[in-house]
């Protein structure tokens, strides 16, 4: 199929293109980019007044299958991703069973080829069953397409075991996506440890619970040469640690989620499960430090930590609610509204953090750029649209978001995955 995109404003950090161009897609790849293209095509998209990005890559998604299909399925997570302009998702392994061996990796990759509308990359567990006791079948998983390792949902408590896993990851050329949390310090907390937690009579999670593991794992990774990627950074301490690591030329990167760079614990108006996520919403000072880290390049990636749950698991007190909020369908509009319109990032930096940098960190050489011969993954975004966030319109099974009812600027109009139209807003 030939697809022609006319008059869109291309924003591509990899090539430096920043202006109005036409793009011709032939089959799964980009065939041509020029100021004007006149050629017969099967589908013509008029992108006048819209940004055309390399397809967004979300490094941190919970697809919930296998084992928790009542929360999300390969089909629904793909639809939600496409609606949010995300063309590649990286799924965390904390499923049931845990993705910790070659057989499960092979099975998931085969199923998602049939069921998921976007590119689906499975991350492998660091330890068997995520029990923190024995190293998972890392070599086997990598042979079946595993792109990274993570114990997401927890940290591996044993430093020596973590070090051995990092050495394996380094030999195999894949990154560690690190959930930094010392369970003994988090100690059953449900929100940030501050005056707001005391007001609601809830137990808190201190910043140091994140910072101490971030520091430990940065040092371990530096010693063996592994690439460490810090997931869902939420504290000013973790940003400072990444700054220090980069100053020493350590191979480290980091991500932040929209809920952490927009909201603080001061925005929690009541004991409501929609505000329960891990790590929690931190202080206003932490939010400002995260934004500064995004602006100066310390934090290279924006990811969602999309974590769908059933309504009953979220519509309750934070004491009983499950950790996690959904984010795929609001990623683009929240990033554009609060960071680009908010003066924190340029539109080019938005593209870097949603497309180019994730592709580089994961070694995805065929995407993350708009260039002849690259995979035709594109996100077409209209900055002039106004959107009121309505969970009832989400395509994800998960409906819990602290942004419900907010009106923001910008909407994904088209999502193209490997040359095929995966989503169109007005249809």
N, C-alpha and C positions, 0 to 999 in steps of 0.2 A: 504494500500500500504506500502511495505517495501522499505526504501531508505537507501543506505549505502554510507557514505562519507569516502573516503580513504585518508590517508596521509596528511590531513590538519593540519595546525598549529593552535590549539585551543588557543584562548585568552579569558579567562573568569574570571573576577575579583571576582565573587561570590564564585567560587570553588577554585580559585587560579591556575587552570590549565593553563599552558603556555608551550606548546610543541606539538609534533606531535602525533596525536591520530586518531583512526577511530571512527566514530559515526554511530550508527544504529538507524534509525527512524522507528517506527512501528505505522502506523495510524497517529494520531495528536501529539503524544508525543515522547520524546527521550526514547529509550529502553535500550541503552547500550553505554558506552564509554570505550574504551580500546586501548592499544597500537596496537593491531591487532585483527580484527574481520573477521572471515570467515563464511559467512552465505548467503544463497540464498536471492536475493532481486529483486525487480521490477525495480529499477533504481540505477545505480552505478555512483557516481561522483568522479573523480580523482582530489583531491584538493592539489596535490603536489605543493609546493612553494606558497601556498595561505594561508591567515589567515581565520579562521572560528570564527566568532563572534556570541554571542547571537544577535538575530535580533534587528536592530536599532529601537528605539522608538522616534518619533518626537513629542514633547509636544506642538508644535506651528505651526499649519497648517490652511490655509484658503481654505476650499474645495469649497466654493462659492455657493453650493446648500443648501437650496432652494433659488431661486430668481435671481441668476446670472450665469446661466448655459452657457452663452456665454463666460464667463471667464474660467470656469472649471466645471466639473461634477464629481459625485461620481466615475464614471468609469475611467475618465482620471486621476483624482488625485490618484486613486489606482494603475494605471499603472505606473505613474511617481514615486510613492513611491517605488514600487517593483523594478524599474530600479535603484533607488538610494540605495537599500539595506534596506529600511525602512519597517518593518513588522507591525508596529502599528503607526497609526496617530491619533492625538488629534485635532479635528476640532473646530475652534473658532465659537462663536455663532452669529457674526455680519453678518447675512444673511437677506434675505427678504422673509418671516417674520423672525424676530429675534427668536432664540431658547430660549424661556423664560418660557415654560410650559410643563407639562407632555405629552400632546397630540402630540406636535411637536417633542419632544424627542423620543417618541415611534415610530412615523412615520419615522424619519430619521434613527433610528437604524434598523428598518425593511427593509428600502430601501437599505441601505448600505450592509446588509447581502447578498443581491442578486447582487449588482452592483459593489462592491469594492473588488479588488483583495487582499487587506491587511486588518488587523484588524482595524476597524474604531470606535473610541471613541469620543462621542460628549460632548463638554463642554457646560455648561449652562450659560446663561446671569445672571448677578448679579441683574439687575433691569428690569422691564417690558419695552420691546421695546428698551432697552438700553437708556432710556430717563433720567435716574438718579433721578427718582422721587418716584417710588414704588418698593418694593422688589419683585423679580420674584418668580415664583412657585418653590422654591428650593426643598422642600420636594418631590413634585410630580416628578420633573426631576430626583432626585436621585433614586426614586423608579423605574424609567425606565432606569437606567444605567448611568446617568450622573456621571462623575468621578472627575469633578472640576468645579469651577465657574470662569468666567472672563468677564470683560466689554471691551475686547480687541478692540483696535481702539480708546479708550478713557479711562479716569479714571472716577470714580464716584466722582463728585465734592463735594458732601455733606459728610463731615467727620462723622457725627452722623449716617447717613444712611449706610455708609461703615462699621462702627463699628457694627451695628446690623446684617449686612450680614455676617461679619466675625464670629460673635458669632453663627449664624445659621450653617455656614460651619464647625465650630469647633464641634458643637454638632453632626453633621452628619458625621464627620470624612473625609471630603474632603478638598483639598487645594484651595486657591485663587491664580489664575494665573494673576498677576497684570501688567497691562499696565500703566506705570508711566509717566503721562504727565499733567502738569498744562496748560490748554488751554489758559489762560490769559497771560501766559509767552511765550508760543509758538507763539501765535498771528499771525497766517497766514504764518509762516515761511515755507520754502521749502528745506532748507539745513542747515548745521551747521552755527552758527553765528560766522563768522571769516572773515579774509581778503579775502578768496576765494569767499565767498558770495558777498562781496563788489565788487570784480573784475568783477563778472558776473551781478552785479546789481540786486541781488536776496535777499529777506528777509530771515533772519536767525532764527534758533531755538537754544537758549542758553542751556548749560548744566543744568542750574538750573531748567529748566522746567521739567526735569526728576528727578533731585535730590530731589526737595522739596516734591514731591508726594511719592518717595521712602522712605524718612525719615518719613513722616506722617504715611504711611501705615505699616511700620515696627513697629512703636510705638503702633499703634492701634491693630495690630495682636498680639503683645507681651502681651498687656494688657488683651486680652481675650483668649489667648492660641491657636489661629488659626495658621495653617501653611501657610505662605506667600511665594509664589514663584515669584520672579521678572522676568518678561519677557524681552527679547531682551535688556539686559543692554548695554549701549553704552558709559557711562561716567566713568571717574576715580572716581568721587564722589559717584556714586552708588556702585562701587566695595568697596570703603572705608566704606560705610554705612553697607554693608553686612558683612564685616570683623568685624565691631564694634558690630553688632547684634549677630554674632556667638560667639564673645568673652563673651557676656552676656547670652549665651545658649538660645537665642531666636530661635524659630522654623522657620527658614528662609532658602530659597535656591534661586538660581539664574541661569539664562541661558544667553548665548551669541550666536549670529549668525555668520556664516562665513564671511558675508560681513562686520561685525563690527570688527572681530579680524584680518582681512586681509587688508582692505582698509581704508584710511583716506580721508578727504576732499581734501588733496593735490593731490590725484589721479584723481580728477574730472578735466578733461582737457577741457571740454566745457559744455555749458548749454544743458544737455542731460537728458531726462526723465528716462533713464536707471539707473541713479544715485539717483533717488528720492525715498527714503524710510523713514519710521517713526518708531523709531528715525533715524535721519540722520547719514551719515558718519561723524565721529568726527575728532578730531586732532590726529596727530601721537602719542602724549603723552597719549591720551585716549586709542589708540590701544595697546600700550605697557602695559598699566595698566590692560587692559582686558586680555591680554596674561598672565601676571603675576598672575592674579586672577585665570585663568584656571590652571596654573601650580601648584599653592600652594593649590588648592582645595577650594578656596573661591567661585568660580563659578563652580557648580557641573554638569551643563548640557550644551550640545551644541544642539541647535534647529535651525530650518530654518526660521521661520516666512514666509513660502512659501505663496506668495500673488500674484497669477496670475491675469493679466489684458489683455484686448484686445490690439492688436498692435497699434490701433489709440489712445488708452489711455496712451501709453508710448512713442511713437515715436514723441515727441514734446518737447517744452521747459519745464523746471521744474515748471514754473509758472502754466502751464495748466495740466501737467501730473498727473496721479493718484499715490498715495503713494504705493510702494511695488515692490518687485522683487521675482522671483521664486528661489527655492533652493533645492527641494527634490532630483533632479537628480545629483546635484553637491556636496551634503553634504559630502559623504564619501571621494571623491577624494580631495576636498579642505581641509578637516580636516587632512587627511593623509599627503598631500603635504606640507602644510604650518605649521602644528603643530608637526607632528611626524618627518617627514624628516627635518623640520625646527628646531628641537631640543627643542621645547617647551613642548611637551608631550611625554610620552612613549606610546607604542602600547597598553599597559594595561590601561593607563589613557584614551586613545581614547575609549576603550570599556566601561569604567566606565561612561563616559560622554554621550555616545550615546545609551547605553543599560541599564546597571545596575542601575545607579542613577535615570533615569526617571522612571523605573519600581518601585523602592522603594518609590519615592516621590508620585507616583500615586496609590500606594498600589496594584500593579499588581503582585500578588504572583506567578502566573503561568508562568511568562516570565522574561526576563532579565538575564537568567542564562542558562548554558548548564549543565544540571543535569538530571539523570534518573527520568522520570515522569513529567518533565517540558514540557510545550508547545514546539513543534518542530518548533520554529522560529529561523532561522539561516541566517546569511549574510556571503557569501564567497567572499573574496576580494583578488585580485591579485595585490600586491604592485609593481610588475615589469612592468605592463602595462603603456603606455603613452597615455594620452587622451587629445585631443584638444577640448575644450568646444564649441559645435556647437548647438545653439538654434534650428536650423532646424531639429535636430535629437531628440529633446525633445519629450516625450510622453505627457507632460502637454500641455494644450491649451495655457498657458502662455509662452512667449518666451523671456521676458525681463530679462537680467542678465548683470551686470557690468563686468562679467568674460568672456564674449564672446571673442573667439579667443585665450584664454590662453591655454597653454599646461601644464598639471600637471601629477603627477605620481599617479598611482593606479586606479583600476576599479573594480566595483562590477561585479562578474562573474555569481553568482547564488543567488537568494533570495528564501528562503523556508518559507512558511507561513502555520502553523498548519500541517506540514508534506507534503505539496504539493508544487511543483515547480511553483513559481509565476513569475519568471524571469530567463532567461538564456541569457547571453550577446551575444554569438556568433550565436544566432538564433533570 
